[in-house]
Amino acid sequence: MKKISILDTTSNGKEQTPQNVMNPIMELQIPLKLKSIGGNYFETEFPTSSKYDFKTIELIDQKVTQSAIAIFSRALNKNVNLAFDTFGRSQNYTIQIMAIGSDIPLANKYNITCTQAIDEMINQFTLLIKIMICLLELKDAMSRAENLRHL
């Protein structure tokens, strides 16, 4: 039997239309309904954007189990850390780190320019790549030490 994946991006993009925001209970209804017909992947908003976005993600976490959930995070250490510490330890979650390129939320919510947002992303990704390289080097060194122990 073929499987159809349903990707819900309803919660993503609220910053583009700040006057049309659903409350957390209303937003929860969408993944619940889609889950009932086989929905299995849900994108959420940024947990650091507002208390409502954070609450929505918490509700989805509690009520929509056995589904993959993507959380967005601005490319700032504090935002990445909050997303990871709160939700990222579950196997169901993917944290998507990104720079916001839309002038509406950048100007109205974050009070920064698109150039500043891109700089944030480059700095964060550079840091993450350095951490990953260190972890890979550590893993390689541990593997070599393990091999030497067998000699």
N, C-alpha and C positions, 0 to 999 in steps of 0.2 A: 504494500500500500504506500502511495506517495504521501509525503508529509509537506504541508504548506506552512511556512513560517510567517507569522504576523509580527511586524515591527511597528510598534506604536511610538510616534514622535509627538503626540499631542502636547505633552508637558514641555517639550523643548520649543523654544521660540517665543515664550511669553514676553520677553523683553522687547520684542519687535512691536508689540501691541500692548503697551502698559495699561491702557484703559479696559482691556478685555481679559481680566485675570479671574480665574476660577479659584474658589477657596479649596483647601486641602481635601475636604470631604467630597466636593464635586469632582476634583481631579482623580480621586481614588476610584470613582465609579467607572471611569473609562478602562483602566487596566483590569478591573474586576470583570466587567462585561466581556472584554476581549479575551481574558483568561478562560472564561466559561466556554468560548468557542475555539479554544486552542491557541490563543496568543501566548507567545513564549519569550518575547524580548521587548523590553520597555525602556525608553529613554526618559530620563528625568531632567529636572533643571539643576542649577547650581545650588548645593546646600548652603552656600555662604551668601546667596543673593538676598534672602529674606527669611524671616521666621516661618513664613507660609511655605516656602519651597522646602525648607528643612523638615517641617511637619509633614508635608506631602510625601517626601521620601521615606520618612519613618513609617507612615501609614502603609505605603506600598510594601515596605520591608516586612511589616507585620501581617499583612493580608494577602499579598500575592507571592506565595512561596513557589518553589520549583520553577522559577522563571529567571532569565538573565535580565539584569538591570544595569543600565549604563548611567553613571553619574557624571555630570560635567563639572569641571573645575577650571577656573581661571589659572593661568600659568604664574601663580604666586605661591611661594612656600607655604604661607599660612592657609591658603585655600586648599592646596593639595594635601597638606597635613590634616586639615579638618575632614576632608572627604575620606582620606584613607583611615584615619583614626576612628571615625564614626561608622563608616560603611564598608571600607575596603578590605576588611579581613575575611569577609564571606566569599565563598566560591561563586556566589551568584552575581557578584558585582564586577563591573569594569569601570575604572575611572578614566575618563577621557579628558586629557589636559589640552586646553586650547586658549588661543587668544581671541578675544571678541573683536570682530572687524566692523560691526555696525555702528554708525555714528550715533544712533539714538541712545542705546544704553551707555555707550562710552561717555557721551557728553552729559546725559541726564543723571545717570546712576553713579558712574565712577569718576567723573570729572577729569578724564584723560583723553588724549588724542589717539587716533589709530596707530600712529608711529610709536607712541609710548606703549600701547598694548602689544605691538609686535616685538618691541624691545623686551618687555616682560617675558613673552613666550621664548624668545631666543635665550635669554638668561636662564630661565627655568630648565629648558631642554638641555642646555649645555651642562648645567649642574646634574641633571638626571643621567645624562650620558656618562659623565665622569664617575658617578656612583656605580653605574652598571659596569663600567670597565674595571673599577676596583673590585667589585663583587666577582666578576669573571676571572680576574687575575688571582683572587683569593681562592676561588674554587679550583683553578688550575694548580695552584701551589699546594693545596691540600691533597689533590689527586696525585701529584708527583710525590709528596711525602708518604702517602699511603703505598704507592708503588715501591718506594725505597724500603719501606718497612718489611716488605715481602722478600727482599734480597737476602 
